[in-house]
Amino acid sequence: MKMLTADMTKLLDKLYNLRGEDSVVLSKMEKERELAEDTKERTTSEKATLQEKIENLTEEERVLGEQGENLVTALSNIKTDDFKTVLDKLKIDFNPDKLSEQISKSLPETINKVQEETKTAQDELVKVETEMNTAIATIEELAIRKDEALENQTRLNEYFELALNGNINITRDSITSLLEKFDFSEDECREAAKILMFPEDALYEYEERLKNAEQPGKSISEVFAEAKENVEEDIEESEDMPLSPKDELISLLTELGFDYLDFTNNDLEKILANYNETDLRRNVEFAKSHDLKLDLFIDSVELLYDKEFEQKINQLLEVGKEPFDIYLNPGVLVKYDNEKLENMINTLRDSGLDPRKVPLIAY
């Protein structure tokens, strides 16, 4: 049995964090949501201010143009001789033509500046609206992502509960595909899958230490600090311990070319209940020598300890079946013992059928 190492502890710390309300994934999403909400509030206010400014500038431009035109028209209708006496007595230098010329020259420049200011405000409004819409989209996206994260967290907790109860019967692919959603590396996914599929190697010890950490006067960090100090001692002790039957089986499967994580706990227990190293080695080597992929055994673990495996394969090869046909239909090998398979082949022949031409799925 493996011991809880520092690396395993670190990985389990990360996994257990993802199981709780203070999950780094959920916490990060909450910070992103708060930032997006602040941005939305700020840009909403800025948008309203800019819209009011643009509206005022647009009105100012309209009034300048209208009043300027009216003033020029009014000045053109004024004759200074009609007001010569009052202008002379009051010493007022009033020249309608000169004023009209000054207005005609200055007014377009002034209106142009107002238009430029309006254009600047409009460009800023586009940027603010883009930022605001991005914030709104982010809030909506985070709501969806949070729902997905909570679903993933629920699945993760279900896997842990099954593992802790010794009832997990989930494939490695199911576990790794889930952990990939939490941005675990390939190595972390693989190691985490091992921990969950074989909880006796580390998970049980971690859970026990976690429970101890809940005792008054002792924090979780203190418990794990003590655990890490004892890692080397645990490893030394484990080197002196004999391998368990399951560890021996896993070692043999690895030696023969299997990835043992492709087998569920139930598969391994079934193999152990019928374990014979000689039969297992013989069957695997025989399959390899006939180009039968090892996946054949993963889907039908019974064939690993089937004492008649060779004879049944040979029977099928003798009637003309190809190794690939056999690989695709392992159920035939599970369904029949050697004698019954021979009887089935003879029955086909007696019926005037060629066993080679009859699909294995019909056997």
C-alpha positions as CSV (number, residue, x, y, z in Angstrom):
1,M,0.0,0.0,0.0
2,K,1.3,3.4,-0.9
3,M,1.7,6.2,1.7
4,L,0.5,9.8,1.6
5,T,3.4,11.7,0.2
6,A,4.0,15.5,0.2
7,D,3.0,15.6,-3.5
8,M,-0.2,13.7,-2.9
9,T,-1.0,15.9,0.1
10,K,-0.5,19.0,-2.1
11,L,-2.7,17.6,-4.8
12,L,-5.4,16.6,-2.3
13,D,-5.3,20.1,-0.7
14,K,-6.1,21.5,-4.2
15,L,-8.9,19.0,-4.8
16,Y,-10.5,19.5,-1.4
17,N,-10.4,23.2,-1.9
18,L,-12.4,22.8,-5.1
19,R,-15.0,20.8,-3.2
20,G,-15.9,23.7,-0.9
21,E,-17.5,27.1,-0.9
22,D,-14.1,28.8,-0.8
23,S,-13.1,27.0,-4.0
24,V,-10.5,29.0,-5.9
25,V,-12.5,28.6,-9.0
26,L,-15.7,30.0,-7.4
27,S,-13.7,32.7,-5.6
28,K,-12.0,33.8,-8.8
29,M,-15.4,34.0,-10.6
30,E,-16.9,36.1,-7.8
31,K,-14.0,38.6,-8.0
32,E,-14.5,38.8,-11.8
33,R,-18.2,39.3,-11.3
34,E,-17.7,42.1,-8.7
35,L,-15.2,43.8,-11.0
36,A,-17.6,43.5,-13.9
37,E,-20.5,44.9,-11.8
38,D,-18.3,47.9,-10.8
39,T,-17.4,48.5,-14.4
40,K,-21.1,48.2,-15.4
41,E,-22.1,50.7,-12.7
42,R,-19.3,53.2,-13.7
43,T,-19.8,53.0,-17.4
44,T,-23.6,53.3,-17.0
45,S,-23.0,56.6,-15.2
46,E,-20.4,57.8,-17.8
47,K,-22.7,56.9,-20.6
48,A,-25.5,59.0,-19.2
49,T,-23.1,62.0,-18.7
50,L,-21.8,61.7,-22.3
51,Q,-25.2,61.4,-23.8
52,E,-26.3,64.6,-22.0
53,K,-23.2,66.4,-23.1
54,I,-23.7,65.3,-26.8
55,E,-27.3,66.4,-26.6
56,N,-26.3,69.8,-25.2
57,L,-23.6,70.3,-27.9
58,T,-25.9,69.3,-30.6
59,E,-28.4,71.9,-29.5
60,E,-25.7,74.5,-29.1
61,E,-24.6,73.8,-32.7
62,R,-28.2,74.2,-33.9
63,V,-28.7,77.5,-32.0
64,L,-25.4,79.0,-33.2
65,G,-26.2,78.2,-36.8
66,E,-29.8,79.5,-36.5
67,Q,-29.0,82.7,-34.5
68,G,-25.9,83.4,-36.6
69,E,-27.9,83.3,-39.8
70,N,-30.7,85.5,-38.3
71,L,-28.1,88.0,-37.1
72,V,-26.4,88.3,-40.5
73,T,-29.8,88.8,-42.1
74,A,-30.8,91.4,-39.6
75,L,-27.5,93.4,-40.0
76,S,-27.9,93.4,-43.8
77,N,-31.2,95.2,-43.4
78,I,-29.7,98.0,-41.2
79,K,-28.6,101.3,-42.7
80,T,-26.3,103.4,-40.5
81,D,-27.7,106.7,-41.9
82,D,-31.0,105.9,-40.3
83,F,-29.4,105.9,-36.9
84,K,-26.5,108.5,-37.6
85,T,-27.6,111.1,-35.0
86,V,-28.0,108.7,-32.1
87,L,-24.8,106.9,-32.9
88,D,-22.9,110.2,-33.2
89,K,-24.3,111.6,-29.9
90,L,-23.6,108.3,-28.1
91,K,-20.2,108.0,-29.8
92,I,-21.0,104.4,-30.8
93,D,-18.9,102.8,-33.6
94,F,-21.5,100.7,-35.2
95,N,-20.8,99.2,-38.6
96,P,-23.3,96.5,-39.7
97,D,-21.2,95.5,-42.7
98,K,-18.1,95.0,-40.6
99,L,-20.0,93.0,-38.0
100,S,-21.6,90.9,-40.6
101,E,-18.3,90.1,-42.1
102,Q,-16.8,89.3,-38.6
103,I,-19.8,86.9,-37.9
104,S,-19.5,85.2,-41.3
105,K,-15.8,84.6,-40.6
106,S,-16.0,83.5,-36.9
107,L,-19.2,81.6,-36.8
108,P,-18.1,78.6,-39.0
109,E,-14.9,78.2,-36.9
110,T,-17.0,78.3,-33.7
111,I,-19.5,75.7,-35.0
112,N,-16.6,73.6,-36.2
113,K,-15.1,73.5,-32.7
114,V,-18.5,72.5,-31.3
115,Q,-18.8,69.7,-33.9
116,E,-15.3,68.5,-33.0
117,E,-16.2,68.4,-29.3
118,T,-19.3,66.5,-30.2
119,K,-17.4,64.0,-32.2
120,T,-14.9,63.5,-29.4
121,A,-17.8,62.9,-26.9
122,Q,-19.4,60.5,-29.4
123,D,-16.2,58.5,-29.8
124,E,-15.8,58.3,-26.0
125,L,-19.4,57.2,-25.8
126,V,-18.7,54.3,-28.2
127,K,-15.8,53.2,-26.0
128,V,-17.8,53.5,-22.8
129,E,-20.7,51.6,-24.3
130,T,-18.3,48.9,-25.6
131,E,-16.8,48.6,-22.1
132,M,-20.3,48.5,-20.5
133,N,-21.6,45.9,-22.9
134,T,-18.5,43.8,-22.3
135,A,-19.1,44.0,-18.6
136,I,-22.7,43.0,-19.0
137,A,-21.7,40.1,-21.3
138,T,-19.1,39.1,-18.7
139,I,-21.7,39.1,-15.9
140,E,-24.0,36.9,-18.0
141,E,-21.2,34.6,-19.0
142,L,-20.0,34.3,-15.4
143,A,-23.5,33.3,-14.3
144,I,-23.4,30.5,-16.8
145,R,-19.9,29.5,-15.9
146,K,-20.8,29.5,-12.2
147,D,-23.7,27.1,-12.9
148,E,-21.3,24.8,-14.8
149,A,-18.7,25.1,-12.0
150,L,-21.2,24.2,-9.4
151,E,-22.3,21.2,-11.5
152,N,-18.7,20.2,-11.8
153,Q,-18.2,20.6,-8.1
154,T,-21.2,18.5,-7.4
155,R,-19.8,15.7,-9.7
156,L,-16.4,16.0,-8.0
157,N,-18.0,15.7,-4.6
158,E,-20.0,12.6,-5.8
159,Y,-16.8,11.0,-7.0
160,F,-15.1,11.7,-3.6
161,E,-18.1,10.3,-1.7
162,L,-18.1,7.1,-3.8
163,A,-14.3,6.8,-3.3
164,L,-14.4,7.3,0.4
165,N,-17.2,4.8,0.7
166,G,-15.2,2.3,-1.4
167,N,-17.9,2.1,-4.0
168,I,-16.3,4.1,-6.9
169,N,-16.6,2.4,-10.2
170,I,-15.8,5.2,-12.5
171,T,-13.4,5.1,-15.4
172,R,-10.2,7.1,-15.5
173,D,-11.4,9.0,-18.5
174,S,-14.5,10.2,-16.6
175,I,-12.4,11.5,-13.8
176,T,-9.7,13.1,-15.9
177,S,-12.3,14.8,-18.2
178,L,-13.9,16.3,-15.2
179,L,-10.6,17.5,-13.7
180,E,-9.5,19.1,-17.0
181,K,-12.4,21.5,-16.5
182,F,-10.7,22.7,-13.3
183,D,-7.5,23.4,-15.4
184,F,-5.5,20.5,-13.9
185,S,-2.4,19.5,-15.8
186,E,-2.3,16.1,-17.5
187,D,0.0,14.7,-14.8
188,E,-2.3,16.1,-12.0
189,C,-5.3,14.5,-13.7
190,R,-3.6,11.2,-13.9
191,E,-2.4,11.2,-10.3
192,A,-5.8,12.4,-9.0
193,A,-7.5,9.6,-10.9
194,K,-5.2,7.1,-9.2
195,I,-6.1,8.6,-5.8
196,L,-9.8,8.4,-6.4
197,M,-9.8,5.0,-8.0
198,F,-7.6,3.5,-5.3
199,P,-8.5,5.5,-2.2
200,E,-6.7,3.1,0.1
201,D,-3.4,4.4,-1.3
202,A,-3.7,7.9,0.1
203,L,-7.3,9.3,0.2
204,Y,-8.3,7.4,3.4
205,E,-5.3,8.7,5.2
206,Y,-5.8,12.2,4.0
207,E,-9.5,12.2,5.1
208,E,-8.5,10.8,8.5
209,R,-6.0,13.6,9.0
210,L,-8.6,16.1,7.8
211,K,-11.0,14.9,10.5
212,N,-8.3,15.1,13.1
213,A,-7.7,18.7,12.0
214,E,-11.3,19.5,13.1
215,Q,-10.4,18.8,16.7
216,P,-10.3,21.9,19.0
217,G,-6.9,23.6,19.2
218,K,-5.5,22.1,16.1
219,S,-5.7,23.8,12.7
220,I,-5.7,22.1,9.3
221,S,-2.4,23.7,8.4
222,E,-0.8,22.4,11.6
223,V,-2.1,18.9,10.8
224,F,-0.7,18.9,7.3
225,A,2.5,20.5,8.4
226,E,3.0,17.5,10.8
227,A,2.1,15.2,8.0
228,K,4.7,16.6,5.6
229,E,7.3,16.3,8.3
230,N,6.6,12.6,8.6
231,V,6.5,11.9,4.8
232,E,10.1,10.6,4.6
233,E,9.4,8.4,7.6
234,D,6.2,7.1,5.9
235,I,8.2,6.3,2.8
236,E,10.9,4.4,4.7
237,E,8.2,2.3,6.5
238,S,6.4,1.6,3.2
239,E,9.6,0.2,1.6
240,D,9.7,-2.5,4.3
241,M,6.0,-3.4,3.9
242,P,5.1,-6.3,1.6
243,L,3.0,-5.5,-1.5
244,S,-0.7,-6.1,-1.2
245,P,-2.4,-8.5,-3.7
246,K,-3.9,-5.6,-5.5
247,D,-0.5,-3.8,-5.7
248,E,1.0,-7.0,-7.1
249,L,-1.7,-7.3,-9.7
250,I,-1.3,-3.7,-10.7
251,S,2.5,-4.2,-11.0
252,L,1.9,-7.2,-13.2
253,L,-0.6,-5.4,-15.4
254,T,1.8,-2.5,-15.9
255,E,4.6,-4.9,-16.8
256,L,2.4,-6.6,-19.4
257,G,1.6,-3.2,-21.1
258,F,-1.7,-2.2,-19.5
259,D,-2.5,1.1,-18.0
260,Y,-4.1,-0.2,-14.8
261,L,-6.3,2.9,-14.5
262,D,-8.3,1.6,-17.5
263,F,-9.7,-1.0,-15.0
264,T,-12.2,-0.1,-12.4
265,N,-11.9,-1.2,-8.8
266,N,-14.6,-3.8,-9.5
267,D,-12.6,-5.1,-12.4
268,L,-9.5,-5.5,-10.3
269,E,-11.5,-7.2,-7.5
270,K,-13.0,-9.6,-10.1
271,I,-9.5,-10.5,-11.4
272,L,-8.1,-10.9,-7.9
273,A,-11.0,-13.3,-7.0
274,N,-9.8,-15.6,-9.9
275,Y,-6.1,-14.6,-9.9
276,N,-3.5,-16.9,-11.4
277,E,-0.4,-15.1,-12.6
278,T,0.5,-18.0,-15.0
279,D,-2.9,-17.9,-16.7
280,L,-2.9,-14.2,-16.9
281,R,0.6,-13.9,-18.4
282,R,-0.1,-16.7,-20.9
283,N,-3.4,-15.2,-22.1
284,V,-1.9,-11.7,-22.6
285,E,1.2,-13.0,-24.4
286,F,-1.0,-15.3,-26.6
287,A,-3.2,-12.3,-27.5
288,K,-0.1,-10.2,-28.4
289,S,1.3,-13.0,-30.5
290,H,-1.9,-13.0,-32.6
291,D,-2.1,-9.2,-32.9
292,L,-5.1,-8.9,-30.6
293,K,-5.2,-5.5,-28.9
294,L,-5.0,-5.4,-25.2
295,D,-8.3,-3.4,-25.1
296,L,-9.9,-6.8,-25.6
297,F,-9.2,-7.6,-21.9
298,I,-10.3,-4.2,-20.6
299,D,-13.8,-4.6,-21.9
300,S,-13.9,-8.3,-20.9
301,V,-11.7,-8.8,-17.8
302,E,-12.9,-12.4,-17.5
303,L,-10.6,-13.3,-20.4
304,L,-7.6,-12.5,-18.4
305,Y,-8.1,-15.5,-16.2
306,D,-10.0,-17.7,-18.7
307,K,-8.1,-21.0,-18.7
308,E,-9.5,-21.9,-22.2
309,F,-8.7,-18.6,-23.8
310,E,-6.0,-20.1,-26.2
311,Q,-8.2,-23.0,-27.2
312,K,-11.2,-20.8,-28.1
313,I,-9.1,-18.3,-30.0
314,N,-7.5,-21.2,-32.0
315,Q,-10.9,-22.6,-32.8
316,L,-12.1,-19.3,-34.2
317,L,-8.8,-18.9,-36.2
318,E,-9.1,-22.4,-37.6
319,V,-12.6,-21.7,-39.1
320,G,-11.2,-18.6,-40.8
321,K,-12.0,-15.8,-38.4
322,E,-9.5,-12.9,-38.4
323,P,-8.0,-11.6,-35.2
324,F,-9.7,-8.2,-35.8
325,D,-13.1,-9.9,-35.9
326,I,-12.3,-11.6,-32.6
327,Y,-11.1,-8.3,-31.1
328,L,-14.4,-6.6,-32.1
329,N,-16.6,-9.4,-30.6
330,P,-15.0,-10.6,-27.3
331,G,-18.5,-11.5,-26.1
332,V,-18.2,-14.8,-28.0
333,L,-15.2,-15.7,-25.9
334,V,-17.0,-14.8,-22.7
335,K,-20.3,-16.5,-23.6
336,Y,-18.9,-19.9,-24.5
337,D,-16.5,-22.3,-22.9
338,N,-14.4,-24.3,-25.3
339,E,-16.7,-27.3,-25.6
340,K,-19.8,-25.1,-26.2
341,L,-18.0,-23.0,-28.8
342,E,-17.0,-26.2,-30.6
343,N,-20.7,-27.4,-30.5
344,M,-21.8,-24.0,-31.9
345,I,-19.4,-24.3,-34.8
346,N,-20.5,-27.9,-35.5
347,T,-24.2,-26.9,-35.4
348,L,-23.5,-24.2,-38.0
349,R,-21.8,-26.7,-40.3
350,D,-24.6,-29.3,-39.8
351,S,-27.0,-26.6,-40.9
352,G,-25.1,-26.1,-44.1
353,L,-23.5,-22.8,-43.1
354,D,-19.9,-21.9,-43.3
355,P,-18.7,-20.7,-39.8
356,R,-16.2,-18.4,-41.4
357,K,-19.0,-16.5,-43.2
358,V,-21.3,-16.3,-40.3
359,P,-20.6,-13.0,-38.3
360,L,-19.3,-13.6,-34.8
361,I,-22.0,-11.4,-33.5
362,A,-24.5,-14.0,-34.6
363,Y,-22.7,-16.8,-32.8
